[in-house]
């Protein structure tokens, strides 16, 4: 996850410029699952962007790999959402 200054997307505050989580992900299951779901969705989106870039550069094997990895992230997101 990218560093977020001041207030992070999960409500954390940091003086170091890195997002921290106010609540403990180890003890707050709903927060942990929400965080996991968003990470998987972001990963799938980024992997598809990489795949498109590889297609643009005529790197079909790498594009296929990134597409496959995005599919795994989609599956992980579905698993998390089902919990």
C-alpha positions in Angstrom: 0.0 0.0 0.0 1.3 3.4 -0.9 2.3 5.8 1.8 -0.3 8.3 2.7 0.6 11.5 4.5 -1.4 12.9 7.5 -4.7 11.0 7.6 -4.7 7.6 5.9 -7.6 6.0 4.1 -8.3 3.8 7.2 -8.3 6.7 9.6 -4.7 6.4 10.8 -2.5 9.3 11.5 1.2 9.4 11.2 4.0 11.9 11.7 6.4 9.8 9.5 4.2 10.2 6.4 3.3 6.5 6.4 -0.4 5.5 6.9 -1.0 3.7 10.2 -4.2 2.0 11.2 -5.9 3.4 14.3 -7.5 0.1 15.2 -5.5 -3.0 15.5 -6.0 -5.2 12.4 -5.1 -8.2 14.6 -8.1 -7.8 16.8 -10.7 -6.0 14.6 -11.9 -8.7 12.1 -14.3 -6.4 10.2 -11.6 -3.8 9.7 -9.1 -6.5 8.7 -11.5 -8.0 6.1 -12.4 -4.5 4.7 -8.6 -3.8 4.4 -8.0 -7.2 2.7 -10.8 -6.7 0.3 -9.6 -3.3 -0.8 -6.0 -4.5 -1.2 -7.1 -7.4 -3.4 -9.3 -5.1 -5.5 -6.5 -2.6 -5.9 -4.0 -5.4 -6.8 -6.4 -6.7 -9.5 -6.7 -3.3 -11.0 -3.0 -2.6 -11.0 -2.2 -6.0 -12.5 -4.6 -5.4 -15.3 -2.9 -2.1 -16.0 0.4 -3.9 -16.1 -1.1 -6.4 -18.6 -2.4 -3.6 -20.8 1.0 -2.0 -20.8 2.7 -5.3 -21.7 0.3 -5.7 -24.6 1.1 -2.2 -25.8 4.8 -3.2 -25.8 4.0 -6.5 -27.6 4.9 -8.6 -24.6 2.0 -11.1 -24.8 3.5 -13.7 -22.4 3.9 -11.1 -19.7 0.4 -9.7 -20.4 -1.0 -13.2 -20.0 0.8 -13.6 -16.7 -0.5 -10.3 -15.3 -4.0 -11.2 -16.4 -3.7 -14.5 -14.6 -2.5 -12.9 -11.5 -5.3 -10.3 -11.6 -7.8 -13.3 -11.8 -6.2 -14.7 -8.6 -6.7 -11.4 -6.9 -10.3 -11.3 -8.0 -10.8 -14.8 -6.6 -9.2 -13.7 -3.3 -11.5 -10.7 -3.1 -14.5 -12.9 -3.7 -13.4 -15.2 -0.9 -12.9 -12.3 1.5 -16.3 -10.8 0.6 -18.0 -14.1 1.3 -16.7 -14.2 4.9 
